[in-house]
Amino acid sequence: PTYSHTSTPTPRHLFHFSALSFNAHAIHLDPLYARLTDGHRALLVHGPLTLALMLHALRGAVARFSYRNLAPLYADEPLRVCVREASRAGQPWDVWVEGPEGGLAVRGSAVMAG
């Protein structure tokens, strides 16, 4: 990547993002539900929260953005948001999120404004 940023979403982050996005699904708020109902090892990080982290990492105005969640990310586990700038103006930038072991969890593409 051209640059990257590591962060670790906590259950508190997920609670606040759930409130902001009006998403009260228990998979983001109740660890027992996440484990017993869907087989996740911890609270699941919201896909739109990873979108917000990627957009923040871009450090500029975005004209177009697309992304796809590929693997789950969990609360209290580090994730790394990576950005590879385009070699020419108007070309898409690569943006992705890696899980705690470095595997690809979210893939995105951004065309910057201006």
Secondary structure, DSSP 4 states (H G I P E B T S, - for coil): --EEEEE---HHHHHHHHHHHT---GGGT-HHHHHHHH--SSPBPPHHHHHHHHHHHT-S-EEEEEEEE-S--BTTS-EEEEEE--SSTTSPEEEEEE-TTS-EEEEEEEEE--
